[in-house]
């Protein structure tokens, strides 16, 4: 496929602007470009065909099964987009007089209240712009709280070895030192390791429940109790809330602060379809430090983003919540758990789960013995899934599982889709024994087979090089 610059033909265009009806004003010479920008010259149909062709090369949830673990790539209902496109929401400005945006203020307030209820928190800020930004903000709350009490020696954040990679990065950005603790043999928090790490320098613990291997930690009340007894606070990474929303609340488990991913859990655009949104909620004693939003906050509130967050993403999330209602939100979580367990059960006799327990919304396969027997790696299996019209699952994560494939089917997939996916995976399992070489070179039908991912990361080509004329 050609780049858009390669489709450019001198003299083509699609401008349909009317003649200027006001006096033209020329920019001062010092503000003008010395050389005209080299923009592609295309007709309207050229542009349409180019971007349509690009869309056909990308795989999204509208194209087929997308079981990317720990990312909750579920279908976004069209009603969310329709409501967010209403002129009363799109034709506003954050500096507009308050009486002209009362409806938008109500959206912010109602969304914050709904998220606070779902998470068991007392206050909510919608300011953070993404999940990692929410982590950063939540840790700043913990830091501000300790400093407000004159307790500045608490500089450590405990993070399990199965945590999301952004957890230690966010802690470092807030000036904390990360203390990693190993998981127990069951994939959950090792209580002995946690107790050994707790001292008067620990500011808090970062955790998600269910955890990264898709298991609900039954010791969660003991975990939060131990951290609180040591004077620390407990932070909830909301990446896996899709499994428990409407069923159990982080606030009731003992968590003091949470962040949410509206672009995961509440069916708003994800990744390239962003922007995202990472609201942060907290218990009342942390509310004075919460970033300003439409919800009343204290005078010492943080400011982590301009104005009140990515507003239209919040509109979509509130639409999703109001469409489902309390029972629908709970049912979505229950179906996510049901789908994951059903797919894992369907794979019995082929790929082995890393932890042979009832899972929550996702599960991890361990292909270590499979690779030993066939020479086919988890990467080979993931690449072969592309030829079958399935987006690869998360590969080699979490790090505590060797040759890991993490699958999250989400609640929006049907039984027939899961049955088809199970058949594909079983077929690939057998193919690894019969034709291992064909797996090493997969995918065979995709535009690109096996790019040099290390080279692409270290020496990315990010711009078009024009030929010298």
Residue pairs with C-beta under 8 A, 6 or more apart in sequence:
1 53
1 54
1 57
1 447
3 464
4 40
4 42
4 47
4 50
5 38
5 40
5 464
5 466
7 40
7 42
7 46
7 50
8 40
8 41
8 42
9 41
9 42
10 41
11 41
12 41
12 42
12 43
12 46
13 41
13 42
13 43
14 42
14 43
14 44
14 47
38 466
42 50
57 447
58 272
59 66
59 386
59 391
60 66
60 273
61 73
61 74
61 75
61 76
61 412
62 75
63 389
64 389
64 390
64 391
65 389
65 390
65 391
65 409
65 413
65 417
65 420
65 421
66 73
66 390
66 391
67 73
67 343
67 390
67 391
67 393
67 407
67 408
67 409
67 410
67 421
68 391
68 392
68 393
68 394
68 408
69 214
69 362
69 364
69 393
69 394
69 397
69 405
69 406
69 407
69 408
70 164
70 212
70 239
70 240
70 362
70 394
70 397
70 406
70 408
71 264
71 270
71 394
71 408
72 239
72 242
72 261
72 264
72 265
72 270
72 361
72 408
72 410
73 270
73 391
73 408
73 410
74 242
74 267
74 410
74 411
74 412
75 267
75 410
75 412
76 267
76 268
76 269
76 270
76 273
76 316
77 267
77 319
77 320
77 323
79 319
79 323
80 267
80 268
80 315
80 316
80 317
80 319
80 320
80 323
81 316
83 89
83 315
83 316
83 319
84 90
84 312
84 315
84 316
84 319
88 103
88 104
89 103
89 104
89 107
89 311
89 312
89 315
90 312
92 100
92 101
92 104
92 311
94 306
94 307
94 308
98 105
104 311
105 294
107 311
107 314
107 315
107 318
108 126
108 293
108 294
108 295
108 308
108 311
108 314
109 294
109 295
110 318
111 126
111 314
111 317
111 318
111 321
112 124
112 125
112 126
112 279
112 293
112 294
112 295
113 124
113 295
114 318
114 321
114 322
115 121
115 124
115 260
115 279
115 281
115 317
116 122
116 123
116 124
116 281
118 241
118 245
118 246
118 249
118 321
118 329
119 236
119 238
119 241
119 249
119 250
119 251
119 258
119 260
119 281
120 249
120 250
120 251
120 252
120 255
121 250
121 251
121 257
121 258
121 281
121 282
121 283
122 251
122 281
122 282
122 283
122 284
122 287
123 281
123 282
123 283
123 284
123 286
123 287
123 290
123 295
123 297
124 279
124 280
124 281
124 282
124 290
124 293
124 295
125 137
125 279
125 280
125 281
125 290
125 291
125 292
125 293
125 295
125 297
125 309
126 277
126 279
126 293
126 294
126 308
126 309
126 314
127 137
127 279
127 280
127 291
127 292
127 293
127 303
127 304
127 305
127 307
127 308
127 309
128 134
128 136
128 137
128 259
128 277
128 278
128 279
128 280
128 291
128 304
128 305
128 309
129 275
129 276
129 277
129 278
129 305
129 309
129 310
130 261
130 263
130 274
130 275
130 276
130 277
130 278
131 166
131 238
131 239
131 259
131 261
131 263
131 264
131 276
131 278
132 166
132 169
132 170
132 278
133 278
133 304
133 305
134 238
134 259
134 260
134 261
134 278
134 279
134 280
135 166
135 167
135 170
135 206
135 235
135 237
135 259
135 278
136 170
136 173
136 174
136 304
137 259
137 278
137 280
137 291
137 302
137 304
138 235
138 257
138 258
138 259
138 280
138 282
139 157
139 170
139 171
139 174
139 176
139 204
139 206
139 235
140 174
140 289
140 302
140 304
141 257
141 280
141 282
141 286
141 289
141 290
141 302
142 203
142 204
142 233
142 235
142 256
142 257
142 286
143 174
143 175
143 176
143 203
144 289
144 300
144 302
145 233
145 285
145 286
145 289
146 152
146 154
146 203
148 289
148 300
151 231
153 200
153 201
154 200
154 201
154 202
154 203
154 231
154 232
155 175
155 176
155 177
155 201
155 203
156 176
156 177
156 178
156 179
156 199
156 201
156 202
156 203
157 168
157 171
157 176
157 177
157 178
157 179
157 202
157 203
157 204
157 205
157 206
158 178
158 179
158 180
158 181
158 194
158 197
158 198
158 202
158 204
158 205
158 206
158 227
158 232
159 167
159 168
159 171
159 178
159 179
159 180
159 181
159 205
159 206
160 180
160 181
160 182
160 183
160 189
160 207
160 211
161 180
161 181
161 182
161 183
161 398
161 399
161 400
162 183
162 187
162 211
162 212
162 213
162 398
162 399
162 400
163 206
163 207
163 208
163 212
163 237
164 208
164 212
164 237
164 239
167 178
167 206
167 237
168 178
168 180
170 206
171 177
171 178
171 206
172 178
176 203
179 197
179 202
181 189
181 190
181 193
181 194
181 197
182 190
182 193
183 189
183 190
183 213
183 400
184 190
184 191
184 193
186 215
186 355
186 357
187 211
187 213
187 215
187 354
187 355
187 400
188 211
188 215
188 217
188 218
188 219
189 207
189 211
189 217
189 219
189 223
191 219
191 222
191 223
191 226
194 205
194 223
194 226
194 227
195 226
198 226
198 227
198 230
198 232
199 230
200 230
200 231
202 227
202 230
202 231
202 232
203 232
203 233
204 227
204 232
204 233
204 234
204 235
204 256
205 223
205 227
205 232
205 233
205 234
205 235
206 235
206 237
207 217
207 223
207 234
207 235
207 236
207 237
207 255
208 236
208 237
208 238
208 239
208 240
209 216
209 217
209 220
209 236
209 240
209 244
209 250
209 253
210 216
210 217
210 240
210 243
210 244
210 359
210 360
210 361
210 362
211 217
211 240
212 240
212 397
212 398
213 354
213 355
213 363
213 364
213 398
213 400
213 401
214 240
214 243
214 340
214 355
214 359
214 360
214 361
214 362
214 363
214 364
214 406
214 408
215 355
215 357
215 359
215 360
216 243
216 244
216 360
217 223
220 253
220 254
221 253
221 254
223 234
223 254
224 234
224 253
224 254
224 255
225 254
227 233
227 234
228 234
228 254
233 256
233 257
233 286
234 254
234 255
234 256
234 257
235 255
235 256
235 257
235 258
235 259
236 250
236 253
236 255
236 257
236 258
236 259
237 259
238 250
238 258
238 259
238 260
238 261
238 265
239 261
239 264
240 360
240 361
240 362
241 250
241 260
241 261
241 264
241 265
242 264
242 265
242 332
242 333
242 336
242 361
242 410
242 411
243 333
243 336
243 337
243 360
243 361
243 362
244 333
244 360
245 265
245 329
245 330
245 332
245 333
246 326
246 327
246 329
246 330
246 331
246 332
246 333
247 330
247 333
247 334
250 258
251 258
251 281
251 283
256 282
256 283
256 285
256 286
257 280
257 281
257 282
257 283
257 286
258 280
258 281
258 282
259 278
259 279
259 280
259 281
260 266
260 278
260 279
260 280
260 281
261 276
261 277
261 278
262 268
262 276
262 277
262 278
262 279
262 313
262 314
262 316
262 317
263 269
263 270
263 271
263 274
263 275
263 276
263 277
263 313
264 270
266 316
266 317
266 320
266 321
267 316
267 317
267 320
268 276
268 277
268 313
268 316
268 317
268 320
269 275
269 313
269 316
270 276
274 313
275 310
275 313
276 310
276 313
277 309
277 310
277 313
277 314
277 317
279 309
280 290
280 291
282 289
282 290
287 297
287 298
288 297
288 298
288 299
288 300
288 301
289 298
289 300
289 301
289 302
290 297
290 298
290 301
290 302
291 297
291 301
291 302
291 303
291 304
291 305
292 301
292 302
292 303
292 308
293 308
293 309
294 308
321 329
324 331
324 332
331 411
332 411
333 361
333 411
334 411
335 411
336 360
336 361
336 408
336 409
336 410
336 411
337 359
337 360
337 361
338 411
339 409
339 410
339 411
339 413
339 418
340 359
340 360
340 361
340 362
340 363
340 407
340 408
340 409
341 358
341 359
341 363
342 415
342 418
343 363
343 407
343 409
343 418
343 421
343 422
344 353
344 359
344 363
344 407
346 418
346 419
346 422
347 353
347 365
347 422
347 425
347 426
349 426
350 425
350 426
350 429
350 430
351 365
351 367
351 370
351 405
351 425
351 429
352 365
352 366
352 367
352 369
352 370
353 359
353 363
353 364
353 365
353 366
354 363
354 364
354 365
354 366
354 401
354 404
355 363
355 364
361 408
361 410
362 406
362 407
362 408
363 406
363 407
364 398
364 401
364 404
364 405
364 406
364 407
365 378
365 404
365 405
365 406
365 407
366 401
366 402
366 403
366 404
367 377
367 378
367 381
367 403
367 404
367 405
368 402
368 403
370 376
370 403
370 429
370 432
371 377
371 378
371 403
373 433
374 432
374 433
374 436
375 436
375 440
376 432
376 436
376 439
376 440
377 403
378 395
378 396
378 403
378 404
378 405
379 395
379 396
380 432
380 439
380 440
380 442
381 405
381 425
381 428
381 432
381 439
382 392
382 393
382 395
382 405
383 392
383 439
383 442
383 443
383 449
383 450
384 428
384 431
384 439
384 442
384 443
385 391
385 392
385 393
385 424
385 425
385 428
386 392
386 442
386 443
386 445
386 446
387 442
387 443
387 444
387 445
387 446
388 424
388 428
390 421
390 424
393 405
393 406
393 407
393 408
394 404
394 405
394 406
394 407
394 408
395 404
395 405
395 406
396 403
396 404
397 404
397 406
398 404
398 406
409 417
409 418
409 421
428 439
431 438
431 439
432 439
438 444
441 449
441 450
442 449
443 449
